Amino acid sequence: MMLSKQYGPVFSIQMGAQKMVVLTGYETVKEALVNQADAFAERPFIPIFEEIMKGYGIVFAHGENWRVMRRFALSTLRDYGMGKRIIEDRIVEECDFLIKQFESYEASQVP
């Protein structure tokens, strides 16, 4: 935050061999992630992860491969109710079943 006061809401820093862009403040981050989403959608290219994962996986992928996997993951989560009120009801229902199961074990342990 001290650097943002001196250099503004968008500045870059060098972390090892990697140059990083830092965004500070709600309005700046919203502008980057909502209004300029395509410019900020790319994942960083990290050579060691590229060597190990060959560019696959949601966490270590980049470029078009990452976009396709991200789109698939988000659509699948939405199909299961993520971001909707219905998922909360399902979680509460599953918790009730789990609590009853725990209570049945506790009742069977009582002498």
N, C-alpha and C positions, 0 to 999 in steps of 0.2 A: 504494500500500500504506500510505503514511503517513496518507492521508485515511481509509482504512478503520479504522485503529487509533483514530483520533479519533472518527469518526462511525458506525462499525459496518460490517457486511458489505454493507448496501444503503444507498446514498445517491444524491442527484442533484447534477449540476453543470450550469451554464449554459455552453454552447459557442456563442458568437455568439447568434443568435436561437433556437437549438435547446436545449431542456432534455433532458439525458441522464440515464438511470438507470444507475448503476454497480453491478455485482455482483462481489464479491470472495470468493475462497475456494471450494474444491471443493464443499463441502456446499451452499453458497448457490446456486452455478451449477447443480448437479445438481437441487436442489429446483425452481429456476425452469424448467429445460429439460425435466425428466422429469415431475415431479409437477404442475407448473403450466404445462404446455406451451401450452394454449390462450391463457392470458393473455399469454404472451411470444412467441406465434407471429406476431404482426403485424409487418409491415415499416414503417419510417418513411415518412411522406409528405414528399417533398422537392420543392418547387414547380418547380425548374429541370428535374429529371428528368421530372416529370409533363408539363411543356410539351414536352420533346423526345420522350419515348417514349410518351406518351399512356397510361401505365399498363400497357404491355405489356412482355414480356420477364421472364426469371427474376430478373435483378439489380435492375431498377427497378420491378417490379410491386409492388402492395400489395393488401391486402384479399382477397376471394374469388378474384380473378383470380390472385394470387400463390399461394394455396393449391392451386388446380387445377393450375397449371403445375409447382409443386414436387412435388406428388403424381405427376404424369405423369413428370417427370424421374427421380424416385427409383424408380418402378416400372420404367421403361425400363432404368435402370442395373442394377437387380436382375435383370431378364431377361437382361442380358448377363453376369451373374455377379458384379457388384460386391458385395463383402461376403462372398463365398464363396471357398473355397480354390481352386476351379477356375480363377478368373480369374488367379491367380498362375501356374498351370501354362501357361495360354495366353500370358501375357506372356513367360515364360521361353522358350517355344517360338518366339514371334515374334522374340525377341532372338537366338536361335540362328540363325534364317534371316537376320536382318540382319547378324550377324557373318560368316556364310559369304559373303554378298553383298559385304561390305567386303573380305574376304580375297581374293575372286576378282578384284576390281579391283586390289588390291595385287600379286597374282601376275602379272597381265597387264602391269603397269608395269615389272617387273624385266627388264633387258636380257639 
